[in-house]
Amino acid sequence: MINFHSQKKYPHSRWLLDIVTIFIIGIILIASFYLIFEKKYQNKIYLGVTTAGIDLGGKTHKQAEEIINKKINKLSLDGIIFYYQGDKTIITPIVSDLNPDLAYRIIDFNTEQAIAGAFAFGRNKNFFINLRNKIYTAAFGHSIIFNVAVNEKEIKQILKNNFKKFEMPAQNAKLTYNEQSLLGGEKNIKFTVRKEKTGKIINYEKGIDRLKKRLARINGGPIKLSAKTEYPKIYKKDALNVENKALKFLNAAPIFLKYGGREWEITQERLAPWLTLQINPNYKNSKKENKIIIGLNEAGIKQYLLDEVSPAINKDPLEAKFEIKNGRVTKFQSGYDGIQLNIKDNLEKIKSTIKSNQNKIIELTVKEIKNNNSLKDINNLGIKEIIGTGSSDFSGSPKNRRRNIAIGADTLNGILIKPDEEFSLMGALGEIDAKSGYLPELVIKGGKTIAEYGGGLCQIGTTMFRAALASGLPITQRRNHSYRVSYYEPAGTDATIYDPWPDFRFLNDTGNYILIQSRIEGDKIYFDFWGTKDGRSVNQTYPVIYNIVKPGPAKLIETLNLPPGKKKCTERAHNGADAYFDYKVSYPDGKTKEKRFNSHYVPWREVCLIGVKKLSEDNNTATSTKSAADQKNF
């Protein structure tokens, strides 16, 4: 009986053993496949991952960078065509210039972020979520968002400059006046209402939205702009008896503004253009209210205060500046506080006086502006020695560029950076215009040459970047130039600046003040950072330069700013490239901070302007068949 039962149970036990064996073999096969898969993709992006419509599966960081940058380079060179009724203009990611410094980006592709996101997908969660993501992505794919920064304001202005001839903005019904001379020399002001007009404007916002969608996939096809009807908001039929109401407002004049023994008179002639038609905010809530009322043009009043009053009152603060003399910190420029006319408060005072027709003498208010460096014990700031020096060479710079570099260096010389302060180079430089002594250069926007200030200041940005690196300071904001520039070699160690962005910023984490000292010796500029060494050490590798890309043939651009037939080459050809260097700061407590600074430079073909009497329809799109080298003699 025992043998009988054993034989009866044996087939069932064998079946269980077979299942366990198959299960174990399956686990081993799956584990082996997984290990092989992981080894294959150890330094590669997982299968099925895309960004901007580009398949990055199986690509290393470097290969992904090359593929994406190739598309970006082509878009940067070709640009994106916007057209309307036969006219067109080309928007390029980089606004080009007549020297390398003023070239700046209005479209910035965040390649590093996209590649980092692609590489992290399937790796940045726990084991089971990562496994699920890998399986799902291999079967169905996964797209990483490709972020693109677009300077919409700048692009819209370029488009408006080129297509404004097609626009006729709507005009509201407007309160107008004329002066009539009376006997005795007095003047009488009479108000009338001019009828409104319907208009037509180009829908730039819709065009820019289409642009952003194209850029998210790094596509550069032409974009057709469309127009839309613009209706006025104020109609003459709704402006009931406003002429008489305007005359009542006019009776508030004369009004006298006073400050510090000075006086400004607001006469009826001054007040009349400040009166305007406005929609009554209470109209919807009360049927008894008129839809259109008399209001005040705040912009006009503000402009009057800025142009006529504030120049006699305002005094800018002056920060104290310092230098090292005989081993001691000394003040070579004493600082003082400033005052500024309080535009907001005084605007409200003027409005209240006009509306109430009372208190016709207004005492103007000002606000005090403190200077940041009102230090007393200047030799107790922790400034003992040079903690880092940056330098760059500007050999071959033209006269205007040299002047701008000198002004920028002088502006920064003697500035103190407080402990834990984030230093902003654009903030420290202040206004970059003719009043500050800067000379203009030309940039090309939408095929038009426009004067802008600041050529040479990227030499300042680059030198400050190198000084901050040498001092071991954390860099919080830095952008490389759009293309390689001889002034800033070796590639990868430059920093571009432009108002309002990009800026160059770093943090003073030394625990002591840092004093900036600038010096120009021959064709070299230096920034010395003075402070107190805290034992940190810096290790910076020499830049690795790769992906060298030759530029295309020269581009010819018609212009009305040169005599017909006159040619002038405005930009030299530059090879495209990628570069990086590794940066490591070691602190006395054993901690370290490491960062890789990556730079991408687009290939840039030579650009030449040619003077014409009239721009052709295909202006700015024709490319010369001559090589860049052939064009050198223009």
Secondary structure as a PSIPRED ss2 file (coil, helix, strand):
# PSIPRED VFORMAT (PSIPRED V4.0)

   1 M C   1.000  0.000  0.000
   2 I H   0.000  1.000  0.000
   3 N H   0.000  1.000  0.000
   4 F H   0.000  1.000  0.000
   5 H H   0.000  1.000  0.000
   6 S H   0.000  1.000  0.000
   7 Q H   0.000  1.000  0.000
   8 K H   0.000  1.000  0.000
   9 K H   0.000  1.000  0.000
  10 Y H   0.000  1.000  0.000
  11 P H   0.000  1.000  0.000
  12 H H   0.000  1.000  0.000
  13 S H   0.000  1.000  0.000
  14 R H   0.000  1.000  0.000
  15 W H   0.000  1.000  0.000
  16 L H   0.000  1.000  0.000
  17 L H   0.000  1.000  0.000
  18 D H   0.000  1.000  0.000
  19 I H   0.000  1.000  0.000
  20 V H   0.000  1.000  0.000
  21 T H   0.000  1.000  0.000
  22 I H   0.000  1.000  0.000
  23 F H   0.000  1.000  0.000
  24 I H   0.000  1.000  0.000
  25 I H   0.000  1.000  0.000
  26 G H   0.000  1.000  0.000
  27 I H   0.000  1.000  0.000
  28 I H   0.000  1.000  0.000
  29 L H   0.000  1.000  0.000
  30 I H   0.000  1.000  0.000
  31 A H   0.000  1.000  0.000
  32 S H   0.000  1.000  0.000
  33 F H   0.000  1.000  0.000
  34 Y H   0.000  1.000  0.000
  35 L H   0.000  1.000  0.000
  36 I H   0.000  1.000  0.000
  37 F H   0.000  1.000  0.000
  38 E H   0.000  1.000  0.000
  39 K H   0.000  1.000  0.000
  40 K H   0.000  1.000  0.000
  41 Y C   1.000  0.000  0.000
  42 Q C   1.000  0.000  0.000
  43 N C   1.000  0.000  0.000
  44 K C   1.000  0.000  0.000
  45 I C   1.000  0.000  0.000
  46 Y C   1.000  0.000  0.000
  47 L C   1.000  0.000  0.000
  48 G C   1.000  0.000  0.000
  49 V E   0.000  0.000  1.000
  50 T E   0.000  0.000  1.000
  51 T E   0.000  0.000  1.000
  52 A C   1.000  0.000  0.000
  53 G C   1.000  0.000  0.000
  54 I E   0.000  0.000  1.000
  55 D E   0.000  0.000  1.000
  56 L C   1.000  0.000  0.000
  57 G C   1.000  0.000  0.000
  58 G C   1.000  0.000  0.000
  59 K C   1.000  0.000  0.000
  60 T C   1.000  0.000  0.000
  61 H H   0.000  1.000  0.000
  62 K H   0.000  1.000  0.000
  63 Q H   0.000  1.000  0.000
  64 A H   0.000  1.000  0.000
  65 E H   0.000  1.000  0.000
  66 E H   0.000  1.000  0.000
  67 I H   0.000  1.000  0.000
  68 I H   0.000  1.000  0.000
  69 N H   0.000  1.000  0.000
  70 K H   0.000  1.000  0.000
  71 K H   0.000  1.000  0.000
  72 I H   0.000  1.000  0.000
  73 N H   0.000  1.000  0.000
  74 K H   0.000  1.000  0.000
  75 L H   0.000  1.000  0.000
  76 S H   0.000  1.000  0.000
  77 L H   0.000  1.000  0.000
  78 D H   0.000  1.000  0.000
  79 G C   1.000  0.000  0.000
  80 I E   0.000  0.000  1.000
  81 I E   0.000  0.000  1.000
  82 F E   0.000  0.000  1.000
  83 Y E   0.000  0.000  1.000
  84 Y E   0.000  0.000  1.000
  85 Q C   1.000  0.000  0.000
  86 G C   1.000  0.000  0.000
  87 D E   0.000  0.000  1.000
  88 K E   0.000  0.000  1.000
  89 T E   0.000  0.000  1.000
  90 I E   0.000  0.000  1.000
  91 I E   0.000  0.000  1.000
  92 T C   1.000  0.000  0.000
  93 P C   1.000  0.000  0.000
  94 I E   0.000  0.000  1.000
  95 V E   0.000  0.000  1.000
  96 S E   0.000  0.000  1.000
  97 D E   0.000  0.000  1.000
  98 L C   1.000  0.000  0.000
  99 N C   1.000  0.000  0.000
 100 P H   0.000  1.000  0.000
 101 D H   0.000  1.000  0.000
 102 L H   0.000  1.000  0.000
 103 A C   1.000  0.000  0.000
 104 Y E   0.000  0.000  1.000
 105 R E   0.000  0.000  1.000
 106 I C   1.000  0.000  0.000
 107 I E   0.000  0.000  1.000
 108 D E   0.000  0.000  1.000
 109 F E   0.000  0.000  1.000
 110 N C   1.000  0.000  0.000
 111 T H   0.000  1.000  0.000
 112 E H   0.000  1.000  0.000
 113 Q H   0.000  1.000  0.000
 114 A H   0.000  1.000  0.000
 115 I H   0.000  1.000  0.000
 116 A H   0.000  1.000  0.000
 117 G H   0.000  1.000  0.000
 118 A H   0.000  1.000  0.000
 119 F H   0.000  1.000  0.000
 120 A H   0.000  1.000  0.000
 121 F C   1.000  0.000  0.000
 122 G C   1.000  0.000  0.000
 123 R C   1.000  0.000  0.000
 124 N C   1.000  0.000  0.000
 125 K C   1.000  0.000  0.000
 126 N C   1.000  0.000  0.000
 127 F H   0.000  1.000  0.000
 128 F H   0.000  1.000  0.000
 129 I H   0.000  1.000  0.000
 130 N H   0.000  1.000  0.000
 131 L H   0.000  1.000  0.000
 132 R H   0.000  1.000  0.000
 133 N H   0.000  1.000  0.000
 134 K H   0.000  1.000  0.000
 135 I H   0.000  1.000  0.000
 136 Y H   0.000  1.000  0.000
 137 T H   0.000  1.000  0.000
 138 A H   0.000  1.000  0.000
 139 A H   0.000  1.000  0.000
 140 F H   0.000  1.000  0.000
 141 G C   1.000  0.000  0.000
 142 H E   0.000  0.000  1.000
 143 S E   0.000  0.000  1.000
 144 I E   0.000  0.000  1.000
 145 I C   1.000  0.000  0.000
 146 F C   1.000  0.000  0.000
 147 N C   1.000  0.000  0.000
 148 V E   0.000  0.000  1.000
 149 A E   0.000  0.000  1.000
 150 V E   0.000  0.000  1.000
 151 N C   1.000  0.000  0.000
 152 E H   0.000  1.000  0.000
 153 K H   0.000  1.000  0.000
 154 E H   0.000  1.000  0.000
 155 I H   0.000  1.000  0.000
 156 K H   0.000  1.000  0.000
 157 Q H   0.000  1.000  0.000
 158 I H   0.000  1.000  0.000
 159 L H   0.000  1.000  0.000
 160 K H   0.000  1.000  0.000
 161 N H   0.000  1.000  0.000
 162 N H   0.000  1.000  0.000
 163 F H   0.000  1.000  0.000
 164 K H   0.000  1.000  0.000
 165 K H   0.000  1.000  0.000
 166 F H   0.000  1.000  0.000
 167 E C   1.000  0.000  0.000
 168 M E   0.000  0.000  1.000
 169 P C   1.000  0.000  0.000
 170 A C   1.000  0.000  0.000
 171 Q E   0.000  0.000  1.000
 172 N C   1.000  0.000  0.000
 173 A C   1.000  0.000  0.000
 174 K E   0.000  0.000  1.000
 175 L E   0.000  0.000  1.000
 176 T E   0.000  0.000  1.000
 177 Y E   0.000  0.000  1.000
 178 N E   0.000  0.000  1.000
 179 E E   0.000  0.000  1.000
 180 Q E   0.000  0.000  1.000
 181 S E   0.000  0.000  1.000
 182 L C   1.000  0.000  0.000
 183 L C   1.000  0.000  0.000
 184 G C   1.000  0.000  0.000
 185 G C   1.000  0.000  0.000
 186 E C   1.000  0.000  0.000
 187 K E   0.000  0.000  1.000
 188 N E   0.000  0.000  1.000
 189 I E   0.000  0.000  1.000
 190 K E   0.000  0.000  1.000
 191 F E   0.000  0.000  1.000
 192 T E   0.000  0.000  1.000
 193 V E   0.000  0.000  1.000
 194 R E   0.000  0.000  1.000
 195 K C   1.000  0.000  0.000
 196 E C   1.000  0.000  0.000
 197 K E   0.000  0.000  1.000
 198 T C   1.000  0.000  0.000
 199 G E   0.000  0.000  1.000
 200 K E   0.000  0.000  1.000
 201 I E   0.000  0.000  1.000
 202 I E   0.000  0.000  1.000
 203 N C   1.000  0.000  0.000
 204 Y H   0.000  1.000  0.000
 205 E H   0.000  1.000  0.000
 206 K H   0.000  1.000  0.000
 207 G H   0.000  1.000  0.000
 208 I H   0.000  1.000  0.000
 209 D H   0.000  1.000  0.000
 210 R H   0.000  1.000  0.000
 211 L H   0.000  1.000  0.000
 212 K H   0.000  1.000  0.000
 213 K H   0.000  1.000  0.000
 214 R H   0.000  1.000  0.000
 215 L H   0.000  1.000  0.000
 216 A C   1.000  0.000  0.000
 217 R C   1.000  0.000  0.000
 218 I C   1.000  0.000  0.000
 219 N C   1.000  0.000  0.000
 220 G C   1.000  0.000  0.000
 221 G C   1.000  0.000  0.000
 222 P C   1.000  0.000  0.000
 223 I E   0.000  0.000  1.000
 224 K E   0.000  0.000  1.000
 225 L C   1.000  0.000  0.000
 226 S C   1.000  0.000  0.000
 227 A E   0.000  0.000  1.000
 228 K E   0.000  0.000  1.000
 229 T E   0.000  0.000  1.000
 230 E E   0.000  0.000  1.000
 231 Y C   1.000  0.000  0.000
 232 P C   1.000  0.000  0.000
 233 K C   1.000  0.000  0.000
 234 I C   1.000  0.000  0.000
 235 Y C   1.000  0.000  0.000
 236 K H   0.000  1.000  0.000
 237 K H   0.000  1.000  0.000
 238 D H   0.000  1.000  0.000
 239 A C   1.000  0.000  0.000
 240 L C   1.000  0.000  0.000
 241 N C   1.000  0.000  0.000
 242 V H   0.000  1.000  0.000
 243 E H   0.000  1.000  0.000
 244 N H   0.000  1.000  0.000
 245 K H   0.000  1.000  0.000
 246 A H   0.000  1.000  0.000
 247 L H   0.000  1.000  0.000
 248 K H   0.000  1.000  0.000
 249 F H   0.000  1.000  0.000
 250 L H   0.000  1.000  0.000
 251 N C   1.000  0.000  0.000
 252 A C   1.000  0.000  0.000
 253 A C   1.000  0.000  0.000
 254 P C   1.000  0.000  0.000
 255 I E   0.000  0.000  1.000
 256 F E   0.000  0.000  1.000
 257 L E   0.000  0.000  1.000
 258 K E   0.000  0.000  1.000
 259 Y E   0.000  0.000  1.000
 260 G C   1.000  0.000  0.000
 261 G C   1.000  0.000  0.000
 262 R E   0.000  0.000  1.000
 263 E E   0.000  0.000  1.000
 264 W E   0.000  0.000  1.000
 265 E E   0.000  0.000  1.000
 266 I E   0.000  0.000  1.000
 267 T C   1.000  0.000  0.000
 268 Q H   0.000  1.000  0.000
 269 E H   0.000  1.000  0.000
 270 R H   0.000  1.000  0.000
 271 L H   0.000  1.000  0.000
 272 A H   0.000  1.000  0.000
 273 P H   0.000  1.000  0.000
 274 W H   0.000  1.000  0.000
 275 L E   0.000  0.000  1.000
 276 T E   0.000  0.000  1.000
 277 L E   0.000  0.000  1.000
 278 Q E   0.000  0.000  1.000
 279 I E   0.000  0.000  1.000
 280 N C   1.000  0.000  0.000
 281 P C   1.000  0.000  0.000
 282 N C   1.000  0.000  0.000
 283 Y C   1.000  0.000  0.000
 284 K C   1.000  0.000  0.000
 285 N C   1.000  0.000  0.000
 286 S C   1.000  0.000  0.000
 287 K C   1.000  0.000  0.000
 288 K C   1.000  0.000  0.000
 289 E C   1.000  0.000  0.000
 290 N C   1.000  0.000  0.000
 291 K C   1.000  0.000  0.000
 292 I E   0.000  0.000  1.000
 293 I E   0.000  0.000  1.000
 294 I E   0.000  0.000  1.000
 295 G E   0.000  0.000  1.000
 296 L E   0.000  0.000  1.000
 297 N C   1.000  0.000  0.000
 298 E H   0.000  1.000  0.000
 299 A H   0.000  1.000  0.000
 300 G H   0.000  1.000  0.000
 301 I H   0.000  1.000  0.000
 302 K H   0.000  1.000  0.000
 303 Q H   0.000  1.000  0.000
 304 Y H   0.000  1.000  0.000
 305 L H   0.000  1.000  0.000
 306 L H   0.000  1.000  0.000
 307 D H   0.000  1.000  0.000
 308 E H   0.000  1.000  0.000
 309 V H   0.000  1.000  0.000
 310 S H   0.000  1.000  0.000
 311 P H   0.000  1.000  0.000
 312 A H   0.000  1.000  0.000
 313 I H   0.000  1.000  0.000
 314 N C   1.000  0.000  0.000
 315 K E   0.000  0.000  1.000
 316 D C   1.000  0.000  0.000
 317 P C   1.000  0.000  0.000
 318 L E   0.000  0.000  1.000
 319 E C   1.000  0.000  0.000
 320 A C   1.000  0.000  0.000
 321 K E   0.000  0.000  1.000
 322 F E   0.000  0.000  1.000
 323 E E   0.000  0.000  1.000
 324 I E   0.000  0.000  1.000
 325 K E   0.000  0.000  1.000
 326 N C   1.000  0.000  0.000
 327 G C   1.000  0.000  0.000
 328 R E   0.000  0.000  1.000
 329 V E   0.000  0.000  1.000
 330 T E   0.000  0.000  1.000
 331 K E   0.000  0.000  1.000
 332 F E   0.000  0.000  1.000
 333 Q E   0.000  0.000  1.000
 334 S C   1.000  0.000  0.000
 335 G C   1.000  0.000  0.000
 336 Y E   0.000  0.000  1.000
 337 D C   1.000  0.000  0.000
 338 G E   0.000  0.000  1.000
 339 I E   0.000  0.000  1.000
 340 Q E   0.000  0.000  1.000
 341 L E   0.000  0.000  1.000
 342 N C   1.000  0.000  0.000
 343 I H   0.000  1.000  0.000
 344 K H   0.000  1.000  0.000
 345 D H   0.000  1.000  0.000
 346 N H   0.000  1.000  0.000
 347 L H   0.000  1.000  0.000
 348 E H   0.000  1.000  0.000
 349 K H   0.000  1.000  0.000
 350 I H   0.000  1.000  0.000
 351 K H   0.000  1.000  0.000
 352 S H   0.000  1.000  0.000
 353 T H   0.000  1.000  0.000
 354 I H   0.000  1.000  0.000
 355 K H   0.000  1.000  0.000
 356 S H   0.000  1.000  0.000
 357 N C   1.000  0.000  0.000
 358 Q C   1.000  0.000  0.000
 359 N C   1.000  0.000  0.000
 360 K C   1.000  0.000  0.000
 361 I E   0.000  0.000  1.000
 362 I E   0.000  0.000  1.000
 363 E E   0.000  0.000  1.000
 364 L C   1.000  0.000  0.000
 365 T C   1.000  0.000  0.000
 366 V E   0.000  0.000  1.000
 367 K E   0.000  0.000  1.000
 368 E E   0.000  0.000  1.000
 369 I E   0.000  0.000  1.000
 370 K C   1.000  0.000  0.000
 371 N C   1.000  0.000  0.000
 372 N C   1.000  0.000  0.000
 373 N C   1.000  0.000  0.000
 374 S C   1.000  0.000  0.000
 375 L C   1.000  0.000  0.000
 376 K C   1.000  0.000  0.000
 377 D C   1.000  0.000  0.000
 378 I C   1.000  0.000  0.000
 379 N C   1.000  0.000  0.000
 380 N C   1.000  0.000  0.000
 381 L C   1.000  0.000  0.000
 382 G C   1.000  0.000  0.000
 383 I C   1.000  0.000  0.000
 384 K C   1.000  0.000  0.000
 385 E E   0.000  0.000  1.000
 386 I E   0.000  0.000  1.000
 387 I E   0.000  0.000  1.000
 388 G E   0.000  0.000  1.000
 389 T E   0.000  0.000  1.000
 390 G E   0.000  0.000  1.000
 391 S E   0.000  0.000  1.000
 392 S E   0.000  0.000  1.000
 393 D E   0.000  0.000  1.000
 394 F C   1.000  0.000  0.000
 395 S C   1.000  0.000  0.000
 396 G C   1.000  0.000  0.000
 397 S C   1.000  0.000  0.000
 398 P C   1.000  0.000  0.000
 399 K H   0.000  1.000  0.000
 400 N H   0.000  1.000  0.000
 401 R H   0.000  1.000  0.000
 402 R H   0.000  1.000  0.000
 403 R H   0.000  1.000  0.000
 404 N H   0.000  1.000  0.000
 405 I H   0.000  1.000  0.000
 406 A H   0.000  1.000  0.000
 407 I H   0.000  1.000  0.000
 408 G H   0.000  1.000  0.000
 409 A H   0.000  1.000  0.000
 410 D H   0.000  1.000  0.000
 411 T H   0.000  1.000  0.000
 412 L H   0.000  1.000  0.000
 413 N C   1.000  0.000  0.000
 414 G C   1.000  0.000  0.000
 415 I C   1.000  0.000  0.000
 416 L E   0.000  0.000  1.000
 417 I E   0.000  0.000  1.000
 418 K C   1.000  0.000  0.000
 419 P C   1.000  0.000  0.000
 420 D C   1.000  0.000  0.000
 421 E C   1.000  0.000  0.000
 422 E E   0.000  0.000  1.000
 423 F E   0.000  0.000  1.000
 424 S E   0.000  0.000  1.000
 425 L H   0.000  1.000  0.000
 426 M H   0.000  1.000  0.000
 427 G H   0.000  1.000  0.000
 428 A H   0.000  1.000  0.000
 429 L H   0.000  1.000  0.000
 430 G C   1.000  0.000  0.000
 431 E C   1.000  0.000  0.000
 432 I C   1.000  0.000  0.000
 433 D C   1.000  0.000  0.000
 434 A H   0.000  1.000  0.000
 435 K H   0.000  1.000  0.000
 436 S H   0.000  1.000  0.000
 437 G C   1.000  0.000  0.000
 438 Y C   1.000  0.000  0.000
 439 L C   1.000  0.000  0.000
 440 P E   0.000  0.000  1.000
 441 E E   0.000  0.000  1.000
 442 L E   0.000  0.000  1.000
 443 V E   0.000  0.000  1.000
 444 I E   0.000  0.000  1.000
 445 K E   0.000  0.000  1.000
 446 G C   1.000  0.000  0.000
 447 G C   1.000  0.000  0.000
 448 K E   0.000  0.000  1.000
 449 T E   0.000  0.000  1.000
 450 I E   0.000  0.000  1.000
 451 A E   0.000  0.000  1.000
 452 E E   0.000  0.000  1.000
 453 Y E   0.000  0.000  1.000
 454 G C   1.000  0.000  0.000
 455 G C   1.000  0.000  0.000
 456 G C   1.000  0.000  0.000
 457 L H   0.000  1.000  0.000
 458 C H   0.000  1.000  0.000
 459 Q H   0.000  1.000  0.000
 460 I H   0.000  1.000  0.000
 461 G H   0.000  1.000  0.000
 462 T H   0.000  1.000  0.000
 463 T H   0.000  1.000  0.000
 464 M H   0.000  1.000  0.000
 465 F H   0.000  1.000  0.000
 466 R H   0.000  1.000  0.000
 467 A H   0.000  1.000  0.000
 468 A H   0.000  1.000  0.000
 469 L H   0.000  1.000  0.000
 470 A H   0.000  1.000  0.000
 471 S C   1.000  0.000  0.000
 472 G C   1.000  0.000  0.000
 473 L C   1.000  0.000  0.000
 474 P C   1.000  0.000  0.000
 475 I E   0.000  0.000  1.000
 476 T E   0.000  0.000  1.000
 477 Q E   0.000  0.000  1.000
 478 R C   1.000  0.000  0.000
 479 R C   1.000  0.000  0.000
 480 N C   1.000  0.000  0.000
 481 H C   1.000  0.000  0.000
 482 S C   1.000  0.000  0.000
 483 Y C   1.000  0.000  0.000
 484 R C   1.000  0.000  0.000
 485 V C   1.000  0.000  0.000
 486 S H   0.000  1.000  0.000
 487 Y H   0.000  1.000  0.000
 488 Y H   0.000  1.000  0.000
 489 E C   1.000  0.000  0.000
 490 P C   1.000  0.000  0.000
 491 A C   1.000  0.000  0.000
 492 G C   1.000  0.000  0.000
 493 T C   1.000  0.000  0.000
 494 D C   1.000  0.000  0.000
 495 A C   1.000  0.000  0.000
 496 T C   1.000  0.000  0.000
 497 I C   1.000  0.000  0.000
 498 Y C   1.000  0.000  0.000
 499 D C   1.000  0.000  0.000
 500 P C   1.000  0.000  0.000
 501 W C   1.000  0.000  0.000
 502 P C   1.000  0.000  0.000
 503 D C   1.000  0.000  0.000
 504 F C   1.000  0.000  0.000
 505 R E   0.000  0.000  1.000
 506 F E   0.000  0.000  1.000
 507 L E   0.000  0.000  1.000
 508 N C   1.000  0.000  0.000
 509 D C   1.000  0.000  0.000
 510 T C   1.000  0.000  0.000
 511 G C   1.000  0.000  0.000
 512 N C   1.000  0.000  0.000
 513 Y C   1.000  0.000  0.000
 514 I E   0.000  0.000  1.000
 515 L E   0.000  0.000  1.000
 516 I E   0.000  0.000  1.000
 517 Q E   0.000  0.000  1.000
 518 S E   0.000  0.000  1.000
 519 R E   0.000  0.000  1.000
 520 I E   0.000  0.000  1.000
 521 E E   0.000  0.000  1.000
 522 G C   1.000  0.000  0.000
 523 D C   1.000  0.000  0.000
 524 K E   0.000  0.000  1.000
 525 I E   0.000  0.000  1.000
 526 Y E   0.000  0.000  1.000
 527 F E   0.000  0.000  1.000
 528 D E   0.000  0.000  1.000
 529 F E   0.000  0.000  1.000
 530 W E   0.000  0.000  1.000
 531 G E   0.000  0.000  1.000
 532 T C   1.000  0.000  0.000
 533 K C   1.000  0.000  0.000
 534 D C   1.000  0.000  0.000
 535 G C   1.000  0.000  0.000
 536 R C   1.000  0.000  0.000
 537 S E   0.000  0.000  1.000
 538 V E   0.000  0.000  1.000
 539 N E   0.000  0.000  1.000
 540 Q E   0.000  0.000  1.000
 541 T C   1.000  0.000  0.000
 542 Y C   1.000  0.000  0.000
 543 P C   1.000  0.000  0.000
 544 V E   0.000  0.000  1.000
 545 I E   0.000  0.000  1.000
 546 Y E   0.000  0.000  1.000
 547 N E   0.000  0.000  1.000
 548 I E   0.000  0.000  1.000
 549 V E   0.000  0.000  1.000
 550 K C   1.000  0.000  0.000
 551 P C   1.000  0.000  0.000
 552 G C   1.000  0.000  0.000
 553 P C   1.000  0.000  0.000
 554 A C   1.000  0.000  0.000
 555 K E   0.000  0.000  1.000
 556 L E   0.000  0.000  1.000
 557 I E   0.000  0.000  1.000
 558 E E   0.000  0.000  1.000
 559 T E   0.000  0.000  1.000
 560 L C   1.000  0.000  0.000
 561 N C   1.000  0.000  0.000
 562 L C   1.000  0.000  0.000
 563 P C   1.000  0.000  0.000
 564 P C   1.000  0.000  0.000
 565 G C   1.000  0.000  0.000
 566 K C   1.000  0.000  0.000
 567 K E   0.000  0.000  1.000
 568 K E   0.000  0.000  1.000
 569 C E   0.000  0.000  1.000
 570 T E   0.000  0.000  1.000
 571 E E   0.000  0.000  1.000
 572 R C   1.000  0.000  0.000
 573 A C   1.000  0.000  0.000
 574 H E   0.000  0.000  1.000
 575 N C   1.000  0.000  0.000
 576 G E   0.000  0.000  1.000
 577 A E   0.000  0.000  1.000
 578 D E   0.000  0.000  1.000
 579 A E   0.000  0.000  1.000
 580 Y E   0.000  0.000  1.000
 581 F E   0.000  0.000  1.000
 582 D E   0.000  0.000  1.000
 583 Y E   0.000  0.000  1.000
 584 K E   0.000  0.000  1.000
 585 V E   0.000  0.000  1.000
 586 S E   0.000  0.000  1.000
 587 Y C   1.000  0.000  0.000
 588 P C   1.000  0.000  0.000
 589 D C   1.000  0.000  0.000
 590 G C   1.000  0.000  0.000
 591 K C   1.000  0.000  0.000
 592 T E   0.000  0.000  1.000
 593 K E   0.000  0.000  1.000
 594 E E   0.000  0.000  1.000
 595 K E   0.000  0.000  1.000
 596 R E   0.000  0.000  1.000
 597 F E   0.000  0.000  1.000
 598 N E   0.000  0.000  1.000
 599 S E   0.000  0.000  1.000
 600 H E   0.000  0.000  1.000
 601 Y E   0.000  0.000  1.000
 602 V C   1.000  0.000  0.000
 603 P C   1.000  0.000  0.000
 604 W E   0.000  0.000  1.000
 605 R C   1.000  0.000  0.000
 606 E C   1.000  0.000  0.000
 607 V E   0.000  0.000  1.000
 608 C E   0.000  0.000  1.000
 609 L E   0.000  0.000  1.000
 610 I E   0.000  0.000  1.000
 611 G E   0.000  0.000  1.000
 612 V C   1.000  0.000  0.000
 613 K C   1.000  0.000  0.000
 614 K C   1.000  0.000  0.000
 615 L C   1.000  0.000  0.000
 616 S C   1.000  0.000  0.000
 617 E C   1.000  0.000  0.000
 618 D C   1.000  0.000  0.000
 619 N C   1.000  0.000  0.000
 620 N C   1.000  0.000  0.000
 621 T C   1.000  0.000  0.000
 622 A C   1.000  0.000  0.000
 623 T E   0.000  0.000  1.000
 624 S C   1.000  0.000  0.000
 625 T C   1.000  0.000  0.000
 626 K C   1.000  0.000  0.000
 627 S C   1.000  0.000  0.000
 628 A C   1.000  0.000  0.000
 629 A C   1.000  0.000  0.000
 630 D H   0.000  1.000  0.000
 631 Q H   0.000  1.000  0.000
 632 K H   0.000  1.000  0.000
 633 N H   0.000  1.000  0.000
 634 F C   1.000  0.000  0.000
